Amino acid sequence: MNSIATNSTPKFHTLNVIENGLLLIKKNKEKKTILFYELNKIYLKKIKFNFLDKIGLLSFFLIIIAIFYSYLPIEIEIIGSILLIPLFVKINAYKSYQLIILLEDGNFFIKKINKDNRHVYLKIVQLVRKESFLLKISITP
């Protein structure tokens, strides 16, 4: 199998658990096999907007509302303002996750996961941790 170069992007598209490790497949069909003993850490990380992003987004919405008030009739201003509020709430509550795989040699791989698939990948993380732990126990005397 082809290995992924260390200077290439660490993102991958598909993760498969095989008998003795993981099979990562990138979008260009490039494959990388990671054996359990090469694995250092695997975990899920929650990604949220930081404070400055929220302030910038709020400023953007306030500028749009100010433009509505200065150039449009009052009926359209009210409708436009009402439509922007749920959009701001939806973006503010947005969460996504990243699956991060760290190897013993310092390389890492990342997969972005939406909130709905989080439980599937959480089970994969638990399975991989269990298999890696059992392998390390069987290797040590």
Buried (B, 14 or more C-beta within 10 A) or exposed (E): EEEBEEEEEBEBEEBEBEEEBBBBBBEEEBBBBBEBEBBEEBEBEEEEBEEEEBEEBEEEBEEEBEEBEEEEEEEEBEEBBEEBEEEBEEBEEEEEBBBBBBBEEEBEBBBEBEEEEBEEBBEBBEEBBEBBEEBEEEEEE
